[in-house]
Amino acid sequence: MKEKESYNESIEKLRKIVSDLEQGELDIDELSEKMKEAGILIKVCKEKLTVADEEVKKILEELQ
């Protein structure tokens, strides 16, 4: 996984993991690795959303 992955790239990887899980295409070893990766991707997305939310709030405050 890239260090500076975009939100969209992270979401797309999460969608792929979910799709693989739904289709039952992962063996137990892959499942463990994919779940770890999903946890990291969720954290990255959450952090990016938090930063974006803070920036929007700051901009809105400056406009008032």
PyMOL Python script that loads the backbone (N, CA, C, O; Angstrom):
from pymol import cmd

cmd.read_pdbstr("""\
ATOM      1  N   MET A   1       0.838  -1.179   0.000  1.00  0.00           N
ATOM      2  CA  MET A   1       0.000   0.000   0.000  1.00  0.00           C
ATOM      3  C   MET A   1       0.884   1.244   0.000  1.00  0.00           C
ATOM      4  O   MET A   1       1.851   1.335   0.756  1.00  0.00           O
ATOM      5  N   LYS A   2       0.538   2.194  -0.856  1.00  0.00           N
ATOM      6  CA  LYS A   2       1.290   3.434  -0.927  1.00  0.00           C
ATOM      7  C   LYS A   2       1.095   4.238   0.345  1.00  0.00           C
ATOM      8  O   LYS A   2       0.055   4.145   0.997  1.00  0.00           O
ATOM      9  N   GLU A   3       2.109   5.034   0.698  1.00  0.00           N
ATOM     10  CA  GLU A   3       2.024   5.841   1.909  1.00  0.00           C
ATOM     11  C   GLU A   3       1.049   6.999   1.739  1.00  0.00           C
ATOM     12  O   GLU A   3       0.335   7.336   2.683  1.00  0.00           O
ATOM     13  N   LYS A   4       1.000   7.610   0.573  1.00  0.00           N
ATOM     14  CA  LYS A   4       0.159   8.776   0.323  1.00  0.00           C
ATOM     15  C   LYS A   4      -0.994   8.418  -0.606  1.00  0.00           C
ATOM     16  O   LYS A   4      -1.208   9.071  -1.627  1.00  0.00           O
ATOM     17  N   GLU A   5      -1.711   7.407  -0.252  1.00  0.00           N
ATOM     18  CA  GLU A   5      -2.823   6.940  -1.070  1.00  0.00           C
ATOM     19  C   GLU A   5      -3.983   7.930  -0.985  1.00  0.00           C
ATOM     20  O   GLU A   5      -4.272   8.467   0.085  1.00  0.00           O
ATOM     21  N   SER A   6      -4.635   8.166  -2.104  1.00  0.00           N
ATOM     22  CA  SER A   6      -5.773   9.082  -2.096  1.00  0.00           C
ATOM     23  C   SER A   6      -6.983   8.419  -1.462  1.00  0.00           C
ATOM     24  O   SER A   6      -7.041   7.196  -1.331  1.00  0.00           O
ATOM     25  N   TYR A   7      -7.942   9.235  -1.074  1.00  0.00           N
ATOM     26  CA  TYR A   7      -9.182   8.723  -0.493  1.00  0.00           C
ATOM     27  C   TYR A   7      -9.861   7.779  -1.484  1.00  0.00           C
ATOM     28  O   TYR A   7     -10.291   6.688  -1.111  1.00  0.00           O
ATOM     29  N   ASN A   8      -9.955   8.197  -2.738  1.00  0.00           N
ATOM     30  CA  ASN A   8     -10.628   7.377  -3.758  1.00  0.00           C
ATOM     31  C   ASN A   8      -9.916   6.046  -3.982  1.00  0.00           C
ATOM     32  O   ASN A   8     -10.568   5.017  -4.161  1.00  0.00           O
ATOM     33  N   GLU A   9      -8.598   6.058  -3.974  1.00  0.00           N
ATOM     34  CA  GLU A   9      -7.845   4.812  -4.130  1.00  0.00           C
ATOM     35  C   GLU A   9      -8.116   3.876  -2.948  1.00  0.00           C
ATOM     36  O   GLU A   9      -8.292   2.670  -3.124  1.00  0.00           O
ATOM     37  N   SER A  10      -8.146   4.448  -1.750  1.00  0.00           N
ATOM     38  CA  SER A  10      -8.407   3.650  -0.556  1.00  0.00           C
ATOM     39  C   SER A  10      -9.810   3.051  -0.584  1.00  0.00           C
ATOM     40  O   SER A  10      -9.993   1.874  -0.276  1.00  0.00           O
ATOM     41  N   ILE A  11     -10.793   3.859  -0.950  1.00  0.00           N
ATOM     42  CA  ILE A  11     -12.176   3.383  -1.025  1.00  0.00           C
ATOM     43  C   ILE A  11     -12.299   2.279  -2.068  1.00  0.00           C
ATOM     44  O   ILE A  11     -12.989   1.285  -1.842  1.00  0.00           O
ATOM     45  N   GLU A  12     -11.639   2.445  -3.198  1.00  0.00           N
ATOM     46  CA  GLU A  12     -11.715   1.431  -4.250  1.00  0.00           C
ATOM     47  C   GLU A  12     -11.119   0.110  -3.781  1.00  0.00           C
ATOM     48  O   GLU A  12     -11.657  -0.955  -4.082  1.00  0.00           O
ATOM     49  N   LYS A  13     -10.014   0.174  -3.047  1.00  0.00           N
ATOM     50  CA  LYS A  13      -9.415  -1.048  -2.507  1.00  0.00           C
ATOM     51  C   LYS A  13     -10.353  -1.701  -1.490  1.00  0.00           C
ATOM     52  O   LYS A  13     -10.479  -2.926  -1.456  1.00  0.00           O
ATOM     53  N   LEU A  14     -11.014  -0.878  -0.658  1.00  0.00           N
ATOM     54  CA  LEU A  14     -11.983  -1.424   0.302  1.00  0.00           C
ATOM     55  C   LEU A  14     -13.135  -2.109  -0.420  1.00  0.00           C
ATOM     56  O   LEU A  14     -13.580  -3.179  -0.005  1.00  0.00           O
ATOM     57  N   ARG A  15     -13.619  -1.501  -1.495  1.00  0.00           N
ATOM     58  CA  ARG A  15     -14.704  -2.113  -2.273  1.00  0.00           C
ATOM     59  C   ARG A  15     -14.291  -3.462  -2.837  1.00  0.00           C
ATOM     60  O   ARG A  15     -15.087  -4.401  -2.861  1.00  0.00           O
ATOM     61  N   LYS A  16     -13.052  -3.558  -3.289  1.00  0.00           N
ATOM     62  CA  LYS A  16     -12.541  -4.815  -3.841  1.00  0.00           C
ATOM     63  C   LYS A  16     -12.466  -5.884  -2.750  1.00  0.00           C
ATOM     64  O   LYS A  16     -12.818  -7.041  -2.978  1.00  0.00           O
ATOM     65  N   ILE A  17     -12.007  -5.488  -1.570  1.00  0.00           N
ATOM     66  CA  ILE A  17     -11.927  -6.439  -0.456  1.00  0.00           C
ATOM     67  C   ILE A  17     -13.327  -6.933  -0.102  1.00  0.00           C
ATOM     68  O   ILE A  17     -13.537  -8.133   0.074  1.00  0.00           O
ATOM     69  N   VAL A  18     -14.281  -6.016   0.002  1.00  0.00           N
ATOM     70  CA  VAL A  18     -15.664  -6.392   0.324  1.00  0.00           C
ATOM     71  C   VAL A  18     -16.222  -7.326  -0.746  1.00  0.00           C
ATOM     72  O   VAL A  18     -16.873  -8.320  -0.423  1.00  0.00           O
ATOM     73  N   SER A  19     -15.972  -7.019  -1.997  1.00  0.00           N
ATOM     74  CA  SER A  19     -16.446  -7.852  -3.093  1.00  0.00           C
ATOM     75  C   SER A  19     -15.863  -9.267  -2.992  1.00  0.00           C
ATOM     76  O   SER A  19     -16.580 -10.255  -3.149  1.00  0.00           O
ATOM     77  N   ASP A  20     -14.564  -9.348  -2.728  1.00  0.00           N
ATOM     78  CA  ASP A  20     -13.917 -10.656  -2.577  1.00  0.00           C
ATOM     79  C   ASP A  20     -14.516 -11.427  -1.408  1.00  0.00           C
ATOM     80  O   ASP A  20     -14.728 -12.637  -1.502  1.00  0.00           O
ATOM     81  N   LEU A  21     -14.791 -10.730  -0.306  1.00  0.00           N
ATOM     82  CA  LEU A  21     -15.402 -11.380   0.860  1.00  0.00           C
ATOM     83  C   LEU A  21     -16.796 -11.893   0.528  1.00  0.00           C
ATOM     84  O   LEU A  21     -17.151 -13.015   0.889  1.00  0.00           O
ATOM     85  N   GLU A  22     -17.577 -11.084  -0.151  1.00  0.00           N
ATOM     86  CA  GLU A  22     -18.944 -11.463  -0.493  1.00  0.00           C
ATOM     87  C   GLU A  22     -18.977 -12.668  -1.438  1.00  0.00           C
ATOM     88  O   GLU A  22     -19.890 -13.491  -1.377  1.00  0.00           O
ATOM     89  N   GLN A  23     -17.978 -12.758  -2.305  1.00  0.00           N
ATOM     90  CA  GLN A  23     -17.947 -13.844  -3.273  1.00  0.00           C
ATOM     91  C   GLN A  23     -17.252 -15.086  -2.712  1.00  0.00           C
ATOM     92  O   GLN A  23     -17.198 -16.124  -3.370  1.00  0.00           O
ATOM     93  N   GLY A  24     -16.724 -14.972  -1.500  1.00  0.00           N
ATOM     94  CA  GLY A  24     -16.057 -16.116  -0.877  1.00  0.00           C
ATOM     95  C   GLY A  24     -14.788 -16.532  -1.593  1.00  0.00           C
ATOM     96  O   GLY A  24     -14.448 -17.714  -1.620  1.00  0.00           O
ATOM     97  N   GLU A  25     -14.080 -15.562  -2.178  1.00  0.00           N
ATOM     98  CA  GLU A  25     -12.898 -15.875  -2.976  1.00  0.00           C
ATOM     99  C   GLU A  25     -11.599 -15.910  -2.171  1.00  0.00           C
ATOM    100  O   GLU A  25     -10.534 -16.134  -2.745  1.00  0.00           O
ATOM    101  N   LEU A  26     -11.663 -15.696  -0.857  1.00  0.00           N
ATOM    102  CA  LEU A  26     -10.448 -15.631  -0.064  1.00  0.00           C
ATOM    103  C   LEU A  26     -10.309 -16.869   0.816  1.00  0.00           C
ATOM    104  O   LEU A  26     -11.268 -17.306   1.453  1.00  0.00           O
ATOM    105  N   ASP A  27      -9.092 -17.428   0.840  1.00  0.00           N
ATOM    106  CA  ASP A  27      -8.858 -18.498   1.806  1.00  0.00           C
ATOM    107  C   ASP A  27      -8.530 -17.847   3.151  1.00  0.00           C
ATOM    108  O   ASP A  27      -8.432 -16.622   3.230  1.00  0.00           O
ATOM    109  N   ILE A  28      -8.364 -18.627   4.187  1.00  0.00           N
ATOM    110  CA  ILE A  28      -8.212 -18.097   5.537  1.00  0.00           C
ATOM    111  C   ILE A  28      -6.973 -17.214   5.684  1.00  0.00           C
ATOM    112  O   ILE A  28      -7.008 -16.217   6.405  1.00  0.00           O
ATOM    113  N   ASP A  29      -5.882 -17.571   5.007  1.00  0.00           N
ATOM    114  CA  ASP A  29      -4.665 -16.759   5.074  1.00  0.00           C
ATOM    115  C   ASP A  29      -4.871 -15.411   4.398  1.00  0.00           C
ATOM    116  O   ASP A  29      -4.462 -14.373   4.918  1.00  0.00           O
ATOM    117  N   GLU A  30      -5.506 -15.440   3.236  1.00  0.00           N
ATOM    118  CA  GLU A  30      -5.798 -14.197   2.523  1.00  0.00           C
ATOM    119  C   GLU A  30      -6.780 -13.341   3.313  1.00  0.00           C
ATOM    120  O   GLU A  30      -6.657 -12.117   3.352  1.00  0.00           O
ATOM    121  N   LEU A  31      -7.741 -13.984   3.932  1.00  0.00           N
ATOM    122  CA  LEU A  31      -8.752 -13.269   4.703  1.00  0.00           C
ATOM    123  C   LEU A  31      -8.100 -12.460   5.814  1.00  0.00           C
ATOM    124  O   LEU A  31      -8.436 -11.292   6.012  1.00  0.00           O
ATOM    125  N   SER A  32      -7.187 -13.063   6.525  1.00  0.00           N
ATOM    126  CA  SER A  32      -6.497 -12.372   7.607  1.00  0.00           C
ATOM    127  C   SER A  32      -5.740 -11.152   7.096  1.00  0.00           C
ATOM    128  O   SER A  32      -5.823 -10.075   7.687  1.00  0.00           O
ATOM    129  N   GLU A  33      -5.009 -11.317   6.007  1.00  0.00           N
ATOM    130  CA  GLU A  33      -4.248 -10.204   5.433  1.00  0.00           C
ATOM    131  C   GLU A  33      -5.168  -9.098   4.913  1.00  0.00           C
ATOM    132  O   GLU A  33      -4.902  -7.912   5.108  1.00  0.00           O
ATOM    133  N   LYS A  34      -6.246  -9.502   4.253  1.00  0.00           N
ATOM    134  CA  LYS A  34      -7.180  -8.509   3.708  1.00  0.00           C
ATOM    135  C   LYS A  34      -7.882  -7.734   4.816  1.00  0.00           C
ATOM    136  O   LYS A  34      -8.160  -6.545   4.660  1.00  0.00           O
ATOM    137  N   MET A  35      -8.169  -8.398   5.933  1.00  0.00           N
ATOM    138  CA  MET A  35      -8.810  -7.714   7.049  1.00  0.00           C
ATOM    139  C   MET A  35      -7.857  -6.696   7.673  1.00  0.00           C
ATOM    140  O   MET A  35      -8.280  -5.611   8.069  1.00  0.00           O
ATOM    141  N   LYS A  36      -6.573  -7.044   7.761  1.00  0.00           N
ATOM    142  CA  LYS A  36      -5.577  -6.086   8.253  1.00  0.00           C
ATOM    143  C   LYS A  36      -5.493  -4.896   7.317  1.00  0.00           C
ATOM    144  O   LYS A  36      -5.475  -3.747   7.760  1.00  0.00           O
ATOM    145  N   GLU A  37      -5.442  -5.173   6.015  1.00  0.00           N
ATOM    146  CA  GLU A  37      -5.375  -4.101   5.021  1.00  0.00           C
ATOM    147  C   GLU A  37      -6.621  -3.220   5.092  1.00  0.00           C
ATOM    148  O   GLU A  37      -6.524  -1.996   5.012  1.00  0.00           O
ATOM    149  N   ALA A  38      -7.784  -3.839   5.241  1.00  0.00           N
ATOM    150  CA  ALA A  38      -9.030  -3.077   5.332  1.00  0.00           C
ATOM    151  C   ALA A  38      -9.005  -2.160   6.549  1.00  0.00           C
ATOM    152  O   ALA A  38      -9.454  -1.017   6.468  1.00  0.00           O
ATOM    153  N   GLY A  39      -8.492  -2.638   7.662  1.00  0.00           N
ATOM    154  CA  GLY A  39      -8.395  -1.809   8.866  1.00  0.00           C
ATOM    155  C   GLY A  39      -7.537  -0.578   8.636  1.00  0.00           C
ATOM    156  O   GLY A  39      -7.883   0.521   9.068  1.00  0.00           O
ATOM    157  N   ILE A  40      -6.423  -0.769   7.956  1.00  0.00           N
ATOM    158  CA  ILE A  40      -5.533   0.355   7.644  1.00  0.00           C
ATOM    159  C   ILE A  40      -6.229   1.323   6.685  1.00  0.00           C
ATOM    160  O   ILE A  40      -6.166   2.537   6.875  1.00  0.00           O
ATOM    161  N   LEU A  41      -6.884   0.794   5.666  1.00  0.00           N
ATOM    162  CA  LEU A  41      -7.571   1.644   4.697  1.00  0.00           C
ATOM    163  C   LEU A  41      -8.699   2.443   5.356  1.00  0.00           C
ATOM    164  O   LEU A  41      -8.898   3.615   5.038  1.00  0.00           O
ATOM    165  N   ILE A  42      -9.426   1.818   6.259  1.00  0.00           N
ATOM    166  CA  ILE A  42     -10.502   2.525   6.964  1.00  0.00           C
ATOM    167  C   ILE A  42      -9.915   3.662   7.797  1.00  0.00           C
ATOM    168  O   ILE A  42     -10.474   4.758   7.835  1.00  0.00           O
ATOM    169  N   LYS A  43      -8.803   3.405   8.455  1.00  0.00           N
ATOM    170  CA  LYS A  43      -8.151   4.444   9.253  1.00  0.00           C
ATOM    171  C   LYS A  43      -7.711   5.617   8.365  1.00  0.00           C
ATOM    172  O   LYS A  43      -7.910   6.779   8.722  1.00  0.00           O
ATOM    173  N   VAL A  44      -7.117   5.307   7.215  1.00  0.00           N
ATOM    174  CA  VAL A  44      -6.677   6.348   6.279  1.00  0.00           C
ATOM    175  C   VAL A  44      -7.873   7.188   5.824  1.00  0.00           C
ATOM    176  O   VAL A  44      -7.799   8.417   5.806  1.00  0.00           O
ATOM    177  N   CYS A  45      -8.964   6.532   5.461  1.00  0.00           N
ATOM    178  CA  CYS A  45     -10.153   7.242   4.992  1.00  0.00           C
ATOM    179  C   CYS A  45     -10.737   8.120   6.094  1.00  0.00           C
ATOM    180  O   CYS A  45     -11.124   9.263   5.852  1.00  0.00           O
ATOM    181  N   LYS A  46     -10.793   7.579   7.291  1.00  0.00           N
ATOM    182  CA  LYS A  46     -11.336   8.339   8.414  1.00  0.00           C
ATOM    183  C   LYS A  46     -10.498   9.589   8.672  1.00  0.00           C
ATOM    184  O   LYS A  46     -11.044  10.671   8.892  1.00  0.00           O
ATOM    185  N   GLU A  47      -9.192   9.443   8.645  1.00  0.00           N
ATOM    186  CA  GLU A  47      -8.301  10.584   8.865  1.00  0.00           C
ATOM    187  C   GLU A  47      -8.487  11.640   7.774  1.00  0.00           C
ATOM    188  O   GLU A  47      -8.533  12.835   8.067  1.00  0.00           O
ATOM    189  N   LYS A  48      -8.593  11.205   6.533  1.00  0.00           N
ATOM    190  CA  LYS A  48      -8.773  12.154   5.430  1.00  0.00           C
ATOM    191  C   LYS A  48     -10.117  12.881   5.546  1.00  0.00           C
ATOM    192  O   LYS A  48     -10.197  14.081   5.281  1.00  0.00           O
ATOM    193  N   LEU A  49     -11.166  12.159   5.939  1.00  0.00           N
ATOM    194  CA  LEU A  49     -12.473  12.789   6.118  1.00  0.00           C
ATOM    195  C   LEU A  49     -12.453  13.786   7.268  1.00  0.00           C
ATOM    196  O   LEU A  49     -13.070  14.847   7.177  1.00  0.00           O
ATOM    197  N   THR A  50     -11.758  13.460   8.337  1.00  0.00           N
ATOM    198  CA  THR A  50     -11.655  14.368   9.479  1.00  0.00           C
ATOM    199  C   THR A  50     -10.931  15.649   9.084  1.00  0.00           C
ATOM    200  O   THR A  50     -11.371  16.746   9.430  1.00  0.00           O
ATOM    201  N   VAL A  51      -9.842  15.515   8.373  1.00  0.00           N
ATOM    202  CA  VAL A  51      -9.086  16.688   7.916  1.00  0.00           C
ATOM    203  C   VAL A  51      -9.944  17.548   6.986  1.00  0.00           C
ATOM    204  O   VAL A  51      -9.978  18.771   7.120  1.00  0.00           O
ATOM    205  N   ALA A  52     -10.629  16.911   6.052  1.00  0.00           N
ATOM    206  CA  ALA A  52     -11.480  17.657   5.121  1.00  0.00           C
ATOM    207  C   ALA A  52     -12.596  18.379   5.866  1.00  0.00           C
ATOM    208  O   ALA A  52     -12.902  19.531   5.557  1.00  0.00           O
ATOM    209  N   ASP A  53     -13.207  17.713   6.846  1.00  0.00           N
ATOM    210  CA  ASP A  53     -14.269  18.323   7.640  1.00  0.00           C
ATOM    211  C   ASP A  53     -13.753  19.552   8.383  1.00  0.00           C
ATOM    212  O   ASP A  53     -14.418  20.588   8.401  1.00  0.00           O
ATOM    213  N   GLU A  54     -12.580  19.448   8.991  1.00  0.00           N
ATOM    214  CA  GLU A  54     -11.987  20.566   9.714  1.00  0.00           C
ATOM    215  C   GLU A  54     -11.681  21.733   8.776  1.00  0.00           C
ATOM    216  O   GLU A  54     -11.896  22.892   9.131  1.00  0.00           O
ATOM    217  N   GLU A  55     -11.180  21.424   7.579  1.00  0.00           N
ATOM    218  CA  GLU A  55     -10.873  22.480   6.614  1.00  0.00           C
ATOM    219  C   GLU A  55     -12.139  23.197   6.149  1.00  0.00           C
ATOM    220  O   GLU A  55     -12.147  24.420   6.014  1.00  0.00           O
ATOM    221  N   VAL A  56     -13.200  22.443   5.907  1.00  0.00           N
ATOM    222  CA  VAL A  56     -14.467  23.045   5.485  1.00  0.00           C
ATOM    223  C   VAL A  56     -15.022  23.927   6.598  1.00  0.00           C
ATOM    224  O   VAL A  56     -15.484  25.035   6.327  1.00  0.00           O
ATOM    225  N   LYS A  57     -14.986  23.465   7.833  1.00  0.00           N
ATOM    226  CA  LYS A  57     -15.476  24.256   8.951  1.00  0.00           C
ATOM    227  C   LYS A  57     -14.692  25.555   9.090  1.00  0.00           C
ATOM    228  O   LYS A  57     -15.269  26.612   9.345  1.00  0.00           O
ATOM    229  N   LYS A  58     -13.380  25.472   8.921  1.00  0.00           N
ATOM    230  CA  LYS A  58     -12.524  26.647   9.018  1.00  0.00           C
ATOM    231  C   LYS A  58     -12.877  27.653   7.921  1.00  0.00           C
ATOM    232  O   LYS A  58     -12.960  28.854   8.178  1.00  0.00           O
ATOM    233  N   ILE A  59     -13.081  27.166   6.712  1.00  0.00           N
ATOM    234  CA  ILE A  59     -13.438  28.044   5.598  1.00  0.00           C
ATOM    235  C   ILE A  59     -14.780  28.706   5.860  1.00  0.00           C
ATOM    236  O   ILE A  59     -14.935  29.906   5.636  1.00  0.00           O
ATOM    237  N   LEU A  60     -15.732  27.948   6.323  1.00  0.00           N
ATOM    238  CA  LEU A  60     -17.071  28.483   6.608  1.00  0.00           C
ATOM    239  C   LEU A  60     -17.012  29.532   7.724  1.00  0.00           C
ATOM    240  O   LEU A  60     -17.710  30.544   7.654  1.00  0.00           O
ATOM    241  N   GLU A  61     -16.198  29.304   8.736  1.00  0.00           N
ATOM    242  CA  GLU A  61     -16.050  30.286   9.805  1.00  0.00           C
ATOM    243  C   GLU A  61     -15.441  31.580   9.293  1.00  0.00           C
ATOM    244  O   GLU A  61     -15.833  32.668   9.715  1.00  0.00           O
ATOM    245  N   GLU A  62     -14.483  31.462   8.384  1.00  0.00           N
ATOM    246  CA  GLU A  62     -13.828  32.644   7.824  1.00  0.00           C
ATOM    247  C   GLU A  62     -14.784  33.456   6.955  1.00  0.00           C
ATOM    248  O   GLU A  62     -14.618  34.668   6.821  1.00  0.00           O
ATOM    249  N   LEU A  63     -15.775  32.805   6.368  1.00  0.00           N
ATOM    250  CA  LEU A  63     -16.727  33.488   5.511  1.00  0.00           C
ATOM    251  C   LEU A  63     -17.773  34.278   6.300  1.00  0.00           C
ATOM    252  O   LEU A  63     -18.439  35.152   5.745  1.00  0.00           O
ATOM    253  N   GLN A  64     -17.916  33.974   7.583  1.00  0.00           N
ATOM    254  CA  GLN A  64     -18.937  34.650   8.384  1.00  0.00           C
ATOM    255  C   GLN A  64     -18.454  35.971   8.919  1.00  0.00           C
ATOM    256  O   GLN A  64     -19.197  36.664   9.614  1.00  0.00           O
TER     257      GLN A  64
END
""", "prot")
cmd.dss("prot")
cmd.show_as("cartoon", "prot")
cmd.util.cbc("prot")
cmd.orient("prot")
